[in-house]
């Protein structure tokens, strides 16, 4: 639920969390030179604050033996803004940006080709990540062509057009195929996050072993038209059904062997589609919720807040406020009282700031209003209203195709202890006898090998899956595709 963090869960009253870094005490001249060499170049990423991602691009250069930097913030039409107070003490880096609301500060940790850390401005706290890339002024060496065909496709879904990539094996067809469904938020066809491209990696792996893959940009992203702003699960399901219809008309595709692979929120869209279509031959659910969205959000608040060092009292207060949000959204009354509660919560947060942080806030009242407005608008969104009451188990109980479900042991966004049992219970009531549920050790929500599973680690993890993930998915799909029937013996 590209799950931004990489997942878009608007209306959540997330407690401020801070990544704690270990600072080195001794630095030699040689380490300073190494740090300068490591940091110089072009970086791209985002600031994550108030539930939104603000894309940024940063260039570091060495001028007169000093590191200089500039930042671009495209969505604000801001380019080439100078960075100040740049300080690199490997593996740490600090830099500031002088902005209208006050000094914006970045404190990060350099992890090979990534930087992950804390962002703060005018009393607002968030995180940021950067991935080292290639400047637009630098020639990009072409990738060698893959040993299969890739076709850019356009698919009509109602009034919008989805742009995507269809990967087709070079071997003789027709081929089994997989439609990939991204997690929550607006994501591209690769489900790219922190420089990690999970869907591209999966598509490449599957196509090389004879399985065609269709992956599309979400509405309003990349080459797709429309917007994700007010899109609900029903809208996203229709987009998947349009992709299914498209594949059913491709001669290279075996019409009886088309399956779905959904990650996070995509994992609740998949059974929704499969429950009302006889053309889905199998499903792979990756970190897929099996309980309603309201329960998912409450558990996320608890886990992520605790990981950020929040007290039990703080967590309970946040949970009660979130429950008030649910009540107001469902009854569509009490909005003024909710606004007051959220505003008071913001005021209490300001009281906990240090004197130095308070000095940087030029207009506390404006800051409180801006924060409150953002949370109220998030709670009023069509996506949020739909998501909190959507119960995946209702549709899981109606499917008839084989299912592979994978959870990450350290996943804090779709924790297995909340979702695994309800998933199995729903599948036992369904028409399928062929399902397998697995929890992969050390895996986070993106199925990277993690330390704690906290989303703050995502950018610093290796841009690869945990050992065995790709093989398990590929072998399972290949085995199901080799069988003529859709319902097979249980593997539990």
N, C-alpha and C positions, 0 to 999 in steps of 0.2 A: 503494500500500500503506500521503483524507483527514489511499494515503497522507496527525498528528498530530505530536519533531516531530509534526507532525501525523500521522505514521504509526506504528502499534503494532508494534514489532519487539522483543518481549520476549526477554530472555536475552542481549542484545547488551552486551558490556562496552565501552560508549562511553567514550572518553577525555574528560575535562573540556575543553570548549572555551570560549573567551571571545571575545565580540564586542568589537572594539577601536573605541572611539569617539574622534573628534577633538573636544577641548574648546576652546571659544572662550576667548580670553584677556581680552577686553574686553567689558564689559556696561554699557550705559547705563541710566538710570532708566526710560526709555521702553521698552527691551527687557524689563525686569522686569515692567512693567505689561502688555505684550503677552503675556508668558509666562503671567501669572496669568489673563488673559482666555482664553487658549488652553486652559489646563489645567482650568479650572472646568467641572464638569459630571459626568455619569455615564459610567463606563467599565466594560466587561465584557471578560473574557478568561480567561487561565489561567496558572498556573505549570507549567512543564514540567520535571520532575525525576525521575530514576531510571526513565525510560521511561513515566511516567504524567503525565496532565494533571490539575491540581487547579484546578477552576473558581473564579474570583474575581470580585467586583464591587466597584468603588471609586467613591466620591463625593468630589469636591473642591469645597470652598466657600470663599468669601472672608469672613472674620470679622475685624472690626477691622483691615482692611488686610493681614491675613495669610492665607495659604492653610492651611486645615485639611482633613483627610481622614479617612475611615473606610473599612474594608474588610469585606466579607462573604465568608465561606468556607462556602457552603451545605453541602457534603458533611461538614463538621466541626461543623455546627450552630452556627457562629460568625458573629455578625452585629453590625455597628456597632463593630468593634474600631478604636480610634484609631490613626492613623498618626503617627509622630513624625519629627523631623529632615527635614521636607519642604524641599527646596531646588531651585528651578527657575532654571537658567541656560540660556536657550534656545540650542540645541535640547535640552539635557540636563535630566533630572529625577532626583532622588534622594529616596527616602523609606524609612523603617524601620518595622518592626512588632515590638514586644516580645512574644516568644512563649516558651512553656515550654522548648523545647530551646535557646533562645538568640535573640539579635537576628537578625531576618530583614531582609535588605537588598535593595533594589531600585535598580538603576542603569539608567536607560533613556534612549532618544532619542525625542523627539517628532517624528512624521512626519505632519503634517496631522491626520487623525482617528485615528491609531494611535500607540501607544507600544510599543517593542520593546527588550529589554535583558537584563541579567544578574540572576540571583537567587542569593542565598547564605544559608545558615543552618547553624550548627553544623558547618561544614566541608563541607557538601554544596553542590554548585554546580549550577545549572540556568539556564534562561532563563525569561522571562515575556513575555507580550504583552497589550495592552489595545486595545480598539476603542471609540471614543466612540459612545455610544448614547443612548437616551432613558430617563430614570428611569421606574420603574413608577408613580411618582406623577404623571407628566406625560402628558397626553392625546396619543396618537399619531395624527397626521393620517392618514386612510385613503388607501390607494393607489388610484389610478383603476383601474376594472375592466379586465382585459386584453381584447383583441378575440377571445377564444376562451373556450370553456367549461372550467372547472376543477371536478373532482369529487373529494371525499374518498372514498377507497375502503378497504375492509377485505378482506384476502385470507388465507384459511386456508392454512397451510403446516405440515402435520403437526399437532402439538399447539400451535403458536403462531399468532398472528394478526399479519399485517403491515399497518401503516397507511401509506397513501400518497396521492399526488395523481395523478390521471389528467387530463392536459390534452388537449383535443380541439378541432381547428380548427372554425370556424363554417361552413366550406364544406361542400358535399355530400360525403358519404363513399361507401363505406368508405375509411378513411385508412391509409396506412402508419404503423407505430408503432415506437417505440424503448423498450426496457427499460433503465434506467440502473442500473449496478452500482458501488457505492462501493468505495473502497480499504480497506486494513486498519484495524482498530479500529472502535469503535462510533460510527457517524456518522448524522446525520439525513438526510432525503430530499434536502436541498439540498447535502449534502456540505460543510457550512459549516465554515470554518476561518479564524481571524484576521479574522472579519467578511466574508470572501469566500465567496460562494455559487455555486460553479461549476455545479452541476447545475441550480439554479434558472435561471441565465442561459442555459444550453444549452437547457433545456426551453422557455423563453419564445421563444428565437430559432427553434427548430424548429417549434413549434406555429404561429407566425405565418406560416410558409411552407407549412403544410398537412400537417405530420407530427405525429401524436399521440405523447405521451410519458407513460410511467409511471415514477414514481420513489417509492421506499418508504423509510421509516425502517428502519435496521438493527434486529435483534433487541434488545429491551430499551431502545430509544431512542425518544423521542417517543411516538407512539401505538402502537408495536409491543410485543407481549408477548415473553416469553422472555429470553434473555441471550446476549451475545456471548462470555462468559467462557471457555467450553469449546467454542465453535462452530468446526468445522474447515471446510476448503474444500468438503467433501462436503455439509455442512449448508447452507452458503451457496448452493451450486449448486441444492439442492432448493428453496430459497426463490425463486431465479430461475425455476426450472421451474414453481413454483406461480403466479408472476406471468404466465408465458407461457400457462399453461392458462387463467388468468383472461381474458387478452386474446383468446384464441381463441374465447371465448364472448361477446364484445362485438360487437354488430351494427355498431357504428361503425368497427370495425377490419378492415382487409383481412387475412385470415388467411394470405395468401401473401406478405405484406410486413412481417413482424415481425422486427426486428433487435435487437441488443444493443450497448450502449455501456458499456465497462468501463474504469474508471480505476485505475491502479496494481494492487493485488491484484485488483480487480474485472476487470482485463484478463487475469488467468489463470483466473478463474471463467468468463468468457464463452466461451472455446474449449472448456473442460471441458463446459459445457452444450451448445454447438453440436455437439460431437463425438458426442453421444448423442441428438440431436434433429433430425428432418428438417424441423421447423417454423421453424428460424432462417434467415431470408432473407439476412442480412448481419451483419457485425460491425465496430464501430469500437473499436480498441484504443488507449487514451490512456495513454502512459507505462506500458506493460504489460511486465512481466518475461517473458523467453523462456528463462531459465535457472533452475535450481533455487534455492530460497530460501537454501540455505547459501552459494551463490556471491554472491547479492545482498547478504546481510548482511556478508560479508567485504569486499566492494567498498565498501559504505557506511562501514564502520569506517575503511577506508583513506582514502577521500575526505574524510569529515567530520572525521576526526582531523587530517589534514594541513591542512585549511582552518582548523582551530582552533589551529594552531601547534605541533602535536605533532612530536617528533623521529622519525626513522626507527626508532630503538631502541624508543621508546614504542609506535609503531605495530606493529612486529613482535611485541612482547610481547603487545599486545592481540589480534593475529591468532592467535597461538599459543594463547592462553587460550580464544579462541572456538572453535578447532579441538578443543580438549580438551572443551569443552561439547558439541560435536557427537558426539564419540566416546562420551561417557558417556550421552547421550540415546539414541543408536542401540543401544548394548549394554545399557543399563539397569543398568549396574554401574560402580562407581568414584565414586559420589556423595560419599562421605566425602572422598576425595582431591580432588575438584573443589571441594567446600566449602572445604577448606584452601587450595587455590590461589587461589580468589576472595577469601578472607579475607586472605591474605598480600598480594594485589594491593591491597586496600583499605588495609592497613597502610602499604604503600609510598607510596600516594597521600597519606596523612596526613603522612608525613615531608616531603613536598614543599610543605606549607602554610607560610605565613608565621607568625611568632610571634603576630601579632595574630589570625589566623584560628584558630590552635590554642587561644588563650585563650578563644574563644567556644564551644569544645566542652566541655561539662560532663562528658560520659561517653563518651570515645573508644571504649571496648570495646563499649558499647551501639550506638553509631553503626555500627561495623564489622559487628556481628551483624545489625543491621537491613538494611544494604545487602546483605550476603551472602545473607540469607534471601530478599530480594526477587529477586535474580538466580537463585537456585536454584529458587524457585517459578515464575519465568518460564520457565526451561528445562524444567520438568516439565509445563507447560501442554499440553493437547491440541492447541491451535492451533499452538504452536511445533513440536512433534514432527511434525505433519502438514506444516507449511509448509516446513521445511528440506529435505525430500526430495521435495516436489512438483515435477515437471518439466513445465512448460507445453508444451515442444516435443512431448511424447508425444501431446498432444491437438490441438495445432496441425496436426500431420501427418495428422489424421483428419477435418478439416473439409472441407466442399464448397462453402461459401458465399463470396461476395466479402468481402474484408477491407481496411479502411483502418487503417493503423497510424501513429501519430504519436508522435515522441519530442521532448523538449526538449533543445536543444543544451547547456544548462547544468545539466541535471538531475543532482543528486548522489545521488538515491535510486534511480532506475532509469536509470543512465547509458547513453546510446545506444551507446557503444563496446563495452559488454559484451553488449548485448541485440539490437542491430540485425541483425548477421550470423546469429546462431542463429535469429532469427525468420524471416529470408528463406530460410534453409536448410530450415526445417521447412515453410514454406508451399510451397516448390518440390516437396516430397514429398507434399503434400496433394492433395485432389481439386479444388481451386480453381485456375483460371487467371486469376482477376481479383483481384489484390491490389496495393496501393500502399503503400509505406513512405516516410515523410517525416520529416525532422528540422527543426524550426522554430527559426530563429536567435533567440538571446537568451532563449529560454524556459526557465523552471525546471520543477520537477516539477508545479506547479499550472498551468503554461502562462501565467504572468504574465511580463511583460518584466522580466528580472532583471539584476543587476550581476555577481554571481558564481555564483548558483544555490544558495548556502548556505541551508539552511532557516531560519537566523536572520534572513534578509531577508524571509521570507514576510509577516510582519505589516506591514512598512513599504512593501510594493509596492502599486501601485494595484489596486483591487478590480475588475480587468478582465483579459481575455485579451490575449495578444499579437495584433498586427494579423494578420488572415488566418485565425486559428484557427477562429472560428465559421463563417466563409464556407466554408472548406475542408471542414469536417465536414458542413455543411448541403448544400452543392452535391453532394458525393459521395453522401450518402444519397438526395437527391432524384433523382439520375441513376440510381442502382441501383433505386429504387422505380418508376421509369418503365419499367423493363425487365421483361418477363414471366419470363425465365429467371433462375436463380440463379447460373449459372456463365457468365461473360462473358470476353471477350478480355483478355489481360494488359495492364496499363498500365505495366509496368516499363520 
